[in-house]
């Protein structure tokens, strides 16, 4: 008598089918719902009792010994595979279920976040000015010496731009470190008062900037004057912010140290660019004009920069000109100094036509003067509130950048 085995005998048991479905594509059991440790323990019954239920299904199979033995072997094998998959899948699910979900951002997100914090720490609007002024000074020197231009000079002078940026990071970093308490009132959005950067991390970034700049100068074989100007600027930045000197607490010391530092910075860029061409440094009329403009600009900027910080400065007894005489009077004084520089530029274009291009000097500085008057009027209408004062101070930085963009063409 021929015995056949029904395909129904290979069906997955109801217990397993209830929680798993068979995938025809990947040939494995796929969990329908998560399995807990309790489920696994309850399903971990003995293979003997389960096998007995499999080899004694009533009304499905004949009474042949061969049939029973064949069915027992196949069902036992199917049961072992199913139980193994069940236990493996279940334990895997329990493992992941008990593990805490990863809350930290991935490496790329961490790098991007650090870049954003560092960018804010370096005060982006001052970094933009450093880049623009350095490039424009280089362009002016190249236009005066077109016969010496080589594309390799761009690569040769690029590390010098990095040095200027690192010096700028040092200046802003040392200032924020020693102003951490004041900035909680005046500039709570900066990384240190906002809690995005610790003082230890700020120190590391600041010291790294100084040492990194020196390393680049050493690799460039910079001469003693260039290196000396670099460290002179860092020294003034330290004296300006760090106790016991802290020049910034004296309005008179501030109005001397900051313009001196900025003048040394821009003169250093000008000197290094000319020397890189193998030329002796000379004070041509355009060079004298731009350095004088920078000095006067920073005198005005030193007066105006404290207008947004009047509240915090008065709280910590820092007697700036803005806190002493009031924001409006300081704005008028700073505007007057800047207008004098614009009038001087127009006069130079008229009386020194052999040294300057009259059309660009006249037109450019007339536009700058009108923009300045418009912004002062706008600030006055806003009643010198902190937000409007901050916007006005940043406008002055953009105005300085516009002056350097004009510099190669005057």
C-alpha positions as CSV (number, residue, x, y, z in Angstrom):
1,X,0.0,0.0,0.0
2,X,1.4,3.3,-1.1
3,X,1.7,5.9,1.6
4,X,1.8,9.6,0.8
5,X,2.7,12.6,3.0
6,X,0.3,15.4,2.8
7,X,1.8,18.9,2.2
8,X,-0.4,20.1,5.1
9,X,1.9,18.2,7.4
10,X,4.7,20.8,6.6
11,X,2.6,23.7,7.7
12,X,4.0,25.9,10.5
13,X,2.4,25.2,13.8
14,X,-0.3,27.6,14.9
15,X,1.8,28.9,17.8
16,X,4.5,30.1,15.4
17,X,2.2,31.2,12.6
18,X,0.4,33.4,15.0
19,X,3.5,35.5,15.5
20,X,5.5,35.0,12.3
21,X,4.8,34.8,8.6
22,X,6.7,33.0,6.0
23,X,8.6,35.1,3.5
24,X,8.8,33.5,0.1
25,X,11.4,36.0,-1.0
26,X,14.0,35.6,1.6
27,X,13.0,32.1,2.9
28,X,13.0,33.0,6.6
29,X,10.5,33.8,9.4
30,X,9.8,37.5,9.8
31,X,8.4,38.7,13.1
32,X,5.0,40.3,12.9
33,X,5.2,41.9,16.4
34,X,8.1,42.3,18.9
35,X,8.7,39.4,21.1
36,X,9.5,40.0,24.8
37,X,11.5,37.9,27.1
38,X,8.2,36.6,28.7
39,X,7.1,35.4,25.3
40,X,10.3,33.5,24.8
41,X,10.2,31.9,28.2
42,X,6.6,30.7,27.7
43,X,7.4,29.4,24.2
44,X,10.5,27.5,25.3
45,X,8.6,24.3,26.1
46,X,10.2,20.9,25.9
47,X,10.8,19.4,22.5
48,X,9.5,16.1,23.7
49,X,6.0,17.2,24.5
50,X,5.9,19.2,21.3
51,X,7.1,16.3,19.3
52,X,4.4,14.0,20.8
53,X,1.8,16.4,19.6
54,X,3.3,16.4,16.1
55,X,3.6,12.6,15.7
56,X,0.0,11.9,17.0
57,X,-2.3,14.1,15.0
58,X,-5.6,12.5,15.0
59,X,-7.4,11.6,11.7
60,X,-4.6,12.8,9.5
61,X,-2.2,9.9,8.9
62,X,-2.4,6.2,8.5
63,X,-1.3,3.6,11.1
64,X,1.8,2.4,9.2
65,X,5.0,2.2,11.3
66,X,6.9,3.5,8.3
67,X,4.5,6.4,8.0
68,X,4.8,7.3,11.7
69,X,8.5,7.1,11.7
70,X,8.9,9.2,8.5
71,X,6.5,11.8,9.8
72,X,8.3,11.9,13.2
73,X,11.6,12.5,11.5
74,X,10.4,15.3,9.2
75,X,8.2,17.0,11.9
76,X,11.0,16.8,14.4
77,X,13.4,18.4,11.9
78,X,10.9,21.1,11.0
79,X,10.2,21.8,14.7
80,X,13.9,22.1,15.5
81,X,14.4,24.6,12.7
82,X,11.3,26.6,13.6
83,X,12.3,26.6,17.3
84,X,15.8,27.7,16.5
85,X,14.6,30.5,14.3
86,X,12.0,31.5,16.9
87,X,14.5,31.6,19.7
88,X,17.1,33.4,17.6
89,X,14.7,36.0,16.3
90,X,13.1,36.4,19.7
91,X,16.4,36.9,21.5
92,X,17.5,39.4,18.8
93,X,14.4,41.4,19.3
94,X,14.7,41.4,23.1
95,X,18.3,42.5,22.8
96,X,17.4,45.5,20.7
97,X,14.4,46.2,22.8
98,X,16.5,46.5,26.0
99,X,19.2,48.6,24.4
100,X,18.8,52.4,24.8
101,X,18.3,54.2,21.5
102,X,21.3,56.2,20.3
103,X,20.6,59.9,21.2
104,X,24.0,61.3,20.1
105,X,24.4,62.8,16.6
106,X,26.6,61.0,14.1
107,X,30.1,62.1,13.4
108,X,29.1,64.3,10.5
109,X,26.5,66.1,12.6
110,X,29.1,66.6,15.3
111,X,31.6,68.1,12.9
112,X,29.0,70.4,11.4
113,X,27.9,71.5,14.9
114,X,31.5,72.2,15.9
115,X,32.1,74.2,12.7
116,X,29.0,76.3,13.4
117,X,30.1,77.0,17.0
118,X,33.7,77.8,15.9
119,X,32.3,80.1,13.2
120,X,30.3,82.1,15.8
121,X,33.2,82.1,18.2
122,X,35.4,83.7,15.5
123,X,32.8,86.5,14.9
124,X,32.1,85.9,11.2
125,X,31.7,89.6,10.2
126,X,35.2,90.3,11.3
127,X,36.5,87.2,9.5
128,X,34.8,88.3,6.3
129,X,36.5,91.7,6.6
130,X,39.9,90.0,7.1
131,X,39.5,88.0,3.9
132,X,38.3,91.0,1.8
133,X,40.9,93.4,3.1
134,X,43.8,90.9,2.6
135,X,42.7,90.0,-0.9
136,X,42.2,93.6,-1.9
137,X,45.5,94.7,-0.6
138,X,47.1,91.9,-2.6
139,X,45.2,92.9,-5.7
140,X,46.3,96.5,-5.3
141,X,49.9,95.6,-5.1
142,X,49.6,93.3,-8.1
143,X,47.9,96.1,-10.2
144,X,50.8,98.4,-9.4
145,X,53.3,95.7,-10.4
146,X,51.6,93.8,-13.2
147,X,54.9,92.7,-14.8
148,X,55.8,90.7,-11.6
149,X,52.5,88.8,-11.4
150,X,52.7,85.0,-11.4
151,X,49.9,82.6,-10.6
152,X,52.3,80.9,-8.2
153,X,52.1,84.0,-6.1
154,X,48.5,83.2,-5.2
155,X,49.6,79.9,-3.7
156,X,52.6,81.5,-2.1
157,X,50.5,84.2,-0.3
158,X,47.5,82.0,0.6
159,X,49.1,80.8,3.9
160,X,49.5,84.4,4.9
161,X,45.7,84.8,4.7
162,X,45.3,81.9,7.0
163,X,47.7,83.6,9.4
164,X,45.5,86.7,9.4
165,X,42.4,84.6,10.1
166,X,44.0,82.8,13.0
167,X,45.1,86.1,14.5
168,X,41.5,87.3,14.2
169,X,40.3,84.1,16.0
170,X,42.8,84.8,18.8
171,X,41.7,88.4,19.3
172,X,38.0,87.4,19.4
173,X,38.7,84.4,21.5
174,X,40.7,86.1,24.2
175,X,38.1,88.8,24.4
176,X,35.2,86.4,24.8
177,X,37.1,84.4,27.5
178,X,37.6,87.4,29.8
179,X,34.2,88.9,28.9
180,X,32.2,85.7,29.6
181,X,30.3,87.2,32.5
182,X,29.5,90.5,30.8
183,X,28.5,88.7,27.6
184,X,25.7,86.9,29.5
185,X,24.0,90.3,29.6
186,X,25.3,91.9,26.4
187,X,25.8,89.0,24.0
188,X,24.0,85.9,25.3
189,X,24.0,84.3,21.8
190,X,27.9,83.8,21.8
191,X,29.1,80.3,22.3
192,X,30.4,80.7,25.9
193,X,27.5,82.4,27.5
194,X,25.1,80.2,25.5
195,X,26.7,77.1,27.0
196,X,27.9,75.7,23.6
197,X,31.6,76.1,24.4
198,X,33.3,75.7,27.8
199,X,36.1,78.1,28.9
200,X,38.6,75.2,28.6
201,X,37.6,74.6,25.0
202,X,37.7,78.3,24.3
203,X,41.3,78.5,25.7
204,X,42.3,75.5,23.5
205,X,41.0,77.2,20.3
206,X,42.5,80.5,21.2
207,X,46.0,79.2,22.0
208,X,45.9,76.9,19.0
209,X,45.2,79.9,16.8
210,X,48.3,81.8,18.0
211,X,50.6,78.8,17.7
212,X,49.1,77.8,14.4
213,X,49.8,81.3,13.0
214,X,53.4,81.2,14.2
215,X,53.9,77.7,12.7
216,X,52.6,78.9,9.3
217,X,54.9,82.0,9.4
218,X,57.8,79.7,10.2
219,X,57.0,77.4,7.3
220,X,56.8,80.4,5.0
221,X,60.2,81.7,6.1
222,X,58.6,85.0,7.1
223,X,61.1,87.7,7.9
224,X,61.5,89.3,11.4
225,X,59.3,92.3,10.6
226,X,56.3,90.2,9.5
227,X,56.6,87.9,12.5
228,X,57.1,90.8,14.9
229,X,54.0,92.6,13.6
230,X,52.0,89.3,14.1
231,X,53.0,89.0,17.7
232,X,52.7,92.7,18.3
233,X,49.0,92.5,17.3
234,X,48.5,89.5,19.6
235,X,50.1,91.3,22.5
236,X,47.9,94.3,22.0
237,X,44.8,92.0,21.8
238,X,45.8,90.3,25.1
239,X,46.5,93.6,26.9
240,X,43.1,94.9,25.6
241,X,41.1,92.0,27.2
242,X,43.1,90.3,29.9
243,X,43.7,91.5,33.5
244,X,45.5,93.2,35.1
245,X,45.9,95.5,32.1
246,X,42.5,95.2,30.5
247,X,42.7,98.3,28.3
248,X,39.1,97.9,27.3
249,X,38.0,99.2,30.8
250,X,39.6,102.5,29.9
251,X,38.0,104.5,27.1
252,X,41.3,106.3,26.4
253,X,43.3,103.1,26.3
254,X,40.8,101.5,24.0
255,X,40.8,104.4,21.5
256,X,44.6,104.1,21.3
257,X,45.2,100.3,21.4
258,X,42.5,99.1,18.9
259,X,43.4,101.6,16.1
260,X,47.1,100.8,16.7
261,X,46.5,97.1,16.5
262,X,44.3,97.4,13.3
263,X,46.8,99.7,11.7
264,X,49.7,97.3,12.4
265,X,47.6,94.4,11.1
266,X,46.8,96.0,7.7
267,X,50.3,97.5,7.4
268,X,51.7,94.0,8.0
269,X,49.6,92.6,5.2
270,X,50.7,95.4,2.9
271,X,54.3,94.9,3.8
272,X,54.3,91.1,3.5
273,X,52.7,91.3,0.0
274,X,55.2,93.8,-1.3
275,X,58.2,91.9,0.1
276,X,56.9,88.7,-1.4
277,X,57.5,90.2,-4.8
278,X,61.1,91.0,-4.0
279,X,60.4,94.7,-3.9
280,X,61.4,97.2,-1.2
281,X,58.6,98.5,0.9
282,X,57.5,102.1,0.0
283,X,54.8,104.4,1.2
284,X,53.0,105.3,-2.1
285,X,50.0,107.7,-1.9
286,X,47.4,104.9,-2.1
287,X,49.2,103.0,0.6
288,X,49.3,106.0,2.9
289,X,45.6,106.7,2.2
290,X,44.4,103.2,3.1
291,X,46.4,102.9,6.3
292,X,45.3,106.4,7.4
293,X,41.7,105.5,6.6
294,X,42.0,102.3,8.6
295,X,43.4,104.2,11.6
296,X,40.6,106.9,11.6
297,X,37.9,104.3,10.9
298,X,38.9,102.3,14.0
299,X,38.9,105.4,16.1
300,X,35.3,105.9,15.1
301,X,34.5,102.2,15.5
302,X,36.0,102.2,19.0
303,X,33.5,104.9,20.0
304,X,30.5,103.3,18.4
305,X,31.2,99.6,19.2
306,X,30.1,100.0,22.8
307,X,26.6,101.4,22.0
308,X,25.0,97.9,22.0
309,X,26.7,97.1,25.3
310,X,25.8,100.1,27.3
311,X,23.5,98.2,29.7
312,X,26.1,95.5,30.6
313,X,29.0,98.0,30.8
314,X,27.1,100.2,33.3
315,X,26.2,97.1,35.3
316,X,29.8,96.0,35.6
317,X,31.1,99.6,36.0
318,X,32.9,99.7,32.7
319,X,33.1,103.4,31.8
320,X,33.1,103.5,28.0
321,X,32.4,106.7,26.1
322,X,29.0,105.4,25.1
323,X,28.1,104.8,28.8
324,X,29.5,108.3,29.8
325,X,28.0,110.6,27.2
326,X,25.2,108.5,25.8
327,X,24.7,106.5,22.6
328,X,23.3,109.4,20.5
329,X,26.3,111.7,21.2
330,X,28.8,109.0,20.5
331,X,27.1,108.1,17.2
332,X,27.3,111.7,16.1
333,X,30.9,111.9,17.0
334,X,31.8,108.7,15.2
335,X,29.8,109.7,12.2
336,X,31.7,113.0,12.1
337,X,35.1,111.2,12.1
338,X,34.0,108.9,9.2
339,X,32.7,111.8,7.2
340,X,36.0,113.6,7.6
341,X,37.7,110.5,6.0
342,X,35.3,110.6,3.1
343,X,35.9,114.3,2.6
344,X,39.6,113.7,2.8
345,X,39.4,111.0,0.1
346,X,37.4,113.3,-2.2
347,X,40.0,116.1,-1.6
348,X,42.9,113.7,-2.4
349,X,41.2,112.8,-5.7
350,X,40.9,116.4,-6.6
351,X,44.3,117.7,-5.6
352,X,46.4,114.6,-6.4
353,X,45.0,113.4,-9.8
354,X,48.4,111.9,-10.7
355,X,48.2,109.5,-7.7
356,X,44.5,108.6,-7.6
357,X,41.8,107.9,-10.1
358,X,39.4,110.8,-9.5
359,X,36.3,109.2,-10.9
360,X,36.3,106.2,-8.6
361,X,37.5,108.1,-5.5
362,X,34.9,110.8,-5.9
363,X,31.9,108.5,-6.7
364,X,32.8,105.8,-4.3
365,X,33.2,108.0,-1.2
366,X,30.2,110.2,-2.0
367,X,28.1,107.0,-2.0
368,X,29.7,105.8,1.2
369,X,28.9,109.1,2.9
370,X,25.2,109.0,1.8
371,X,24.9,105.4,3.1
372,X,26.4,106.4,6.4
373,X,23.9,109.3,6.8
374,X,21.0,107.0,6.0
375,X,22.0,104.4,8.6
376,X,22.6,107.0,11.3
377,X,19.1,108.4,10.7
378,X,17.7,104.9,10.8
379,X,19.5,104.2,14.2
380,X,18.2,107.5,15.6
381,X,14.6,106.6,14.7
382,X,15.0,103.2,16.4
383,X,16.0,105.1,19.6
384,X,19.4,103.3,19.8
385,X,18.0,100.0,21.1
386,X,20.4,97.1,21.3
387,X,19.3,95.4,18.2
388,X,19.4,98.5,16.0
389,X,22.8,99.5,17.6
390,X,24.3,96.1,16.8
391,X,23.0,96.3,13.2
392,X,24.6,99.8,12.8
393,X,27.9,98.5,14.1
394,X,27.9,95.6,11.7
395,X,27.0,98.1,8.9
396,X,30.3,99.9,9.7
397,X,32.2,96.7,9.1
398,X,30.5,96.3,5.8
399,X,31.3,99.9,5.0
400,X,35.0,99.2,5.7
401,X,34.9,96.1,3.5
402,X,33.4,98.3,0.7
403,X,36.3,100.7,1.1
404,X,38.8,97.8,0.6
405,X,36.9,96.6,-2.4
406,X,37.3,100.1,-3.9
407,X,41.0,100.3,-3.0
408,X,42.4,98.4,-6.0
409,X,40.6,100.9,-8.4
410,X,41.5,104.3,-6.8
